[in-house]
Amino acid sequence: MASAREMRLRIRSVKSIAQVTRALETVSAAKVRRAIAAVSATRPYAEKSWKLLVHLARQPGHASLHPLLKETLDVKKILIVLISGDRGLAGAFNVNIVRETLDHFRDSTASINFVAVGKKGRDMLMRRRKNIIAEFSDLPIAPSFSNLSAVGHIVIEEYLNGNADQVFLAYTDFHSMAKQDTVVRKLLPLEVQYAEDRVKAYNVSHHHTSSVFQIEPDDQKVLSNIITRFSELQVYQAVLTSQASEQAARMVAMRNATDNARELITSLQMDYNKARQQAITNDMLDITGGAEAMTATARIAIKE
């Protein structure tokens, strides 16, 4: 058994770690609220943009006006925007999104390139020798749209230049503080059908419209602006919800670490008390033994 001094040092060390994990939990709780608020703030704009885009694309002949709406039948090149965190201490958050993405495209015969958003995902992709054409890191919590516009620009340019036949978003979707799901979904070409996730996310009506819109200045310019901006907005929302998921995962991980530290402190304190009690008992036995020896010596001296 370790000495009482070693026990005291271990208890002091674990208490220091518990203070750090508790502070990180508090910071993550504040950051996740900011990230959730940022996601909620973009929803009205995303809903209106999606509704307008759907209505325009459903007009006769409009769906073929923009290359971002055209499906490529022979997919040979895929671009994936992988969104992870810049820091660890978030449990399996970063590992899960990288593993899910690689598993999703494990059987794909197309060449795959990555745009890495976040240091952890970038590092894991580099260790696996994946081709990364761009990387973005050190993003602020709840970044502005301008902070992430470069990501959308790169993705759209790669698609329009023919360097990618399909573009996918890989991120962690935030549902609640206890539930975050990894998501890999297609970003480009943009699908304007009434998919269930779109209906659920943006409350798009199922009713078909027979109205023919008169668009000014012309169809191509309006659709180009809406589609480009909406594609960039999807990247922006994915980063925001991924940040919220990261902070929630870190808060839960730090809470568990704090609880484990407290349990360890209790266990170490009990061991320390046992060691201290054993030391006191040994001292008392030594004193008692010495007293008995002195008494025996005195008795012998008196007899002599």
C-alpha positions in Angstrom: 0.0 0.0 0.0 1.2 3.5 -0.8 2.3 5.8 2.0 0.1 8.5 3.5 2.2 11.1 1.8 1.8 9.5 -1.6 -2.0 9.3 -1.0 -2.2 13.0 -0.2 -0.3 13.9 -3.4 -2.6 11.7 -5.5 -5.8 13.2 -3.9 -4.5 16.7 -4.5 -3.7 15.9 -8.1 -7.2 14.3 -8.8 -8.9 17.3 -7.1 -7.0 19.6 -9.5 -8.1 17.6 -12.5 -11.7 17.7 -11.2 -11.6 21.5 -11.0 -10.4 21.7 -14.6 -13.0 19.3 -15.9 -15.7 21.1 -14.0 -14.6 24.4 -15.5 -14.6 22.9 -19.0 -18.1 21.6 -18.4 -19.3 25.0 -17.5 -17.6 26.7 -20.5 -19.1 24.1 -22.9 -22.6 24.6 -21.5 -22.3 28.3 -22.3 -20.9 27.6 -25.8 -23.6 25.1 -26.7 -26.3 27.6 -25.9 -24.7 30.1 -28.2 -24.3 27.5 -31.0 -28.0 26.4 -30.6 -29.1 30.1 -30.8 -27.1 30.6 -34.0 -28.7 27.5 -35.6 -32.2 28.7 -34.7 -31.5 32.1 -36.1 -30.8 30.7 -39.6 -33.9 28.5 -39.8 -36.4 31.2 -41.0 -34.1 32.3 -43.8 -33.4 28.7 -44.8 -37.1 27.8 -44.8 -38.0 30.8 -47.0 -35.1 30.1 -49.4 -36.0 26.5 -49.7 -39.6 27.2 -50.4 -38.7 29.7 -53.1 -36.2 27.4 -54.7 -38.6 24.5 -54.8 -41.3 26.7 -56.4 -38.9 28.1 -59.0 -37.4 24.7 -59.9 -40.8 23.1 -60.3 -41.8 25.5 -63.0 -41.7 24.1 -66.6 -38.2 24.0 -67.9 -36.6 25.7 -64.9 -35.1 22.7 -63.3 -32.5 22.4 -66.2 -31.5 26.1 -66.1 -28.7 25.7 -63.5 -25.9 23.1 -63.5 -26.2 22.8 -59.7 -29.5 21.1 -60.3 -28.4 18.6 -62.9 -27.7 15.0 -61.8 -24.6 13.3 -63.1 -25.4 9.7 -64.0 -21.8 8.5 -64.2 -20.2 9.5 -60.8 -16.4 9.3 -61.0 -15.4 12.0 -58.6 -16.8 12.8 -55.2 -16.0 15.7 -52.9 -16.8 15.4 -49.1 -17.0 18.3 -46.7 -16.0 16.7 -43.4 -16.9 18.8 -40.4 -15.2 18.0 -37.1 -13.8 19.9 -34.1 -10.6 21.7 -33.5 -10.1 20.3 -30.0 -10.4 17.0 -28.2 -11.9 16.2 -24.8 -15.2 15.6 -26.4 -15.5 11.8 -26.1 -15.9 10.0 -29.4 -17.3 13.0 -31.2 -14.5 13.5 -33.8 -13.8 9.8 -34.2 -17.4 8.9 -34.9 -17.9 11.4 -37.8 -14.6 10.3 -39.5 -15.4 6.6 -39.0 -19.0 7.1 -40.3 -17.8 9.0 -43.4 -15.2 6.5 -44.3 -17.6 3.6 -43.8 -20.2 5.3 -45.9 -17.9 5.5 -48.9 -15.9 2.3 -48.3 -17.4 0.5 -51.3 -17.3 3.5 -53.6 -15.2 3.2 -56.8 -15.1 6.9 -57.4 -12.1 9.0 -56.5 -12.8 10.9 -53.3 -11.4 14.3 -52.2 -12.0 16.0 -48.9 -12.5 19.6 -47.6 -11.7 19.4 -43.9 -13.4 21.8 -41.5 -11.7 21.3 -38.1 -8.2 20.2 -37.1 -9.2 16.8 -35.6 -10.9 15.5 -38.7 -8.0 16.9 -40.9 -5.4 15.1 -38.8 -7.3 11.8 -38.9 -7.7 12.0 -42.7 -4.0 12.8 -43.1 -3.0 9.8 -41.0 -5.2 7.7 -43.3 -3.5 9.3 -46.3 -6.7 10.8 -47.8 -6.5 13.6 -50.3 -7.5 16.9 -48.8 -7.8 19.8 -51.2 -8.6 22.5 -48.5 -8.9 22.8 -44.8 -10.4 25.3 -42.4 -9.7 25.5 -38.7 -9.8 27.8 -35.6 -13.4 28.9 -36.4 -15.1 31.0 -33.7 -18.1 29.7 -31.7 -21.2 30.5 -33.6 -19.3 32.0 -36.6 -20.9 34.4 -39.0 -21.9 33.5 -42.5 -18.9 35.4 -43.9 -16.5 33.2 -41.8 -17.7 30.1 -43.8 -18.5 31.6 -47.2 -15.1 30.4 -48.5 -16.0 26.8 -47.8 -19.2 27.1 -49.9 -17.3 28.9 -52.7 -14.7 26.2 -52.9 -17.4 23.5 -53.0 -19.4 25.2 -55.7 -16.3 26.0 -57.8 -15.1 22.4 -57.7 -18.5 21.1 -58.8 -19.0 23.7 -61.6 -15.4 23.1 -62.9 -16.1 19.4 -63.2 -13.7 18.4 -60.4 -16.6 16.7 -58.5 -19.6 14.9 -59.8 -21.2 14.8 -56.4 -20.6 16.8 -53.2 -21.5 15.4 -49.7 -21.7 17.0 -46.3 -20.5 14.9 -43.3 -21.3 16.4 -39.9 -22.9 15.7 -36.5 -26.5 16.8 -36.2 -27.7 18.2 -32.9 -30.9 16.9 -31.5 -30.6 17.4 -27.7 -27.9 17.6 -25.1 -28.0 13.8 -24.8 -28.4 12.9 -28.5 -26.2 13.8 -31.5 -26.3 11.8 -34.8 -23.6 11.6 -37.5 -25.0 12.5 -40.9 -23.6 12.0 -44.4 -25.9 13.6 -47.0 -25.7 14.8 -50.6 -25.2 18.6 -51.0 -24.7 18.9 -54.8 -26.4 18.5 -57.2 -29.2 20.1 -55.2 -32.3 18.0 -55.0 -35.5 20.0 -55.0 -37.9 17.1 -54.6 -40.1 16.9 -51.5 -37.8 14.7 -49.5 -39.0 13.8 -46.0 -36.1 15.4 -44.2 -36.7 18.6 -46.1 -40.4 18.6 -45.4 -39.7 18.0 -41.7 -36.8 20.5 -41.5 -38.3 23.4 -43.4 -42.1 22.7 -43.2 -42.4 22.8 -47.0 -45.9 22.3 -48.2 -46.9 19.2 -50.2 -49.4 21.1 -52.2 -48.4 21.5 -55.9 -48.7 24.9 -57.5 -50.0 25.5 -61.0 -48.9 29.1 -61.0 -46.4 30.2 -63.5 -44.0 32.8 -62.1 -42.8 35.8 -64.0 -39.2 36.2 -62.9 -37.1 39.4 -63.3 -34.5 40.1 -64.4 -34.5 36.5 -65.7 -34.7 32.9 -64.6 -31.0 32.2 -64.8 -29.9 35.0 -62.6 -32.5 34.5 -59.9 -32.0 30.8 -59.7 -28.2 31.1 -59.8 -28.3 33.5 -56.8 -30.8 31.4 -54.8 -29.1 28.1 -55.5 -25.6 29.4 -54.7 -26.6 31.1 -51.6 -28.8 28.2 -50.4 -25.9 25.7 -51.0 -23.6 27.9 -48.9 -26.3 28.2 -46.3 -26.4 24.4 -45.9 -22.7 24.3 -45.2 -23.1 27.1 -42.7 -25.9 25.3 -40.9 -24.0 22.0 -40.9 -21.0 23.8 -39.2 -23.3 25.4 -36.6 -25.1 22.2 -35.7 -21.8 20.3 -35.6 -20.4 22.9 -33.2 -23.5 22.6 -31.0 -23.0 18.8 -31.0 -19.3 19.1 -30.2 -19.9 21.3 -27.2 -22.7 19.1 -26.0 -20.5 16.0 -26.3 -17.6 17.9 -24.5 -20.0 19.0 -21.7 -21.2 15.4 -21.2 -17.6 14.0 -21.3 -16.4 16.6 -18.8 -19.3 15.9 -16.5 -18.5 12.2 -16.6 -14.9 13.0 -16.0 -15.8 15.2 -13.0 -18.0 12.4 -11.5 -15.3 9.8 -12.0 -12.8 12.1 -10.4 -15.1 12.6 -7.4 -15.5 8.8 -7.0 -11.7 8.4 -7.3 -11.2 11.0 -4.6 -13.6 9.2 -2.3 -11.8 5.9 -2.9 -8.4 7.5 -2.4 -9.6 9.3 0.8 -10.7 6.0 2.2 -7.3 4.4 1.4 -5.6 7.4 2.9 -7.6 7.1 6.1 -6.8 3.4 6.3 -3.1 4.1 5.7 -3.1 6.8 8.3 -5.0 4.6 10.8 -2.5 1.8 10.2 0.4 4.2 10.8 -1.2 5.4 14.0 -1.8 1.8 15.1 1.8 0.9 14.3 3.0 3.9 16.3 0.8 3.0 19.3 2.1 -0.6 19.1 5.7 0.6 19.1 5.0 2.9 22.1 3.3 0.1 24.0 6.1 -2.3 23.2 8.7 0.1 24.3 6.9 0.8 27.5 6.6 -2.9 28.3 10.3 -3.3 27.5 11.2 -0.5 29.9 8.9 -2.0 32.6 10.6 -5.4 32.2 14.0 -3.8 32.5 13.1 -1.9 35.6 11.7 -5.1 37.3 15.0 -6.9 36.5 17.0 -4.1 38.0 14.9 -4.0 41.2 15.4 -7.8 41.7 19.1 -7.4 41.3 
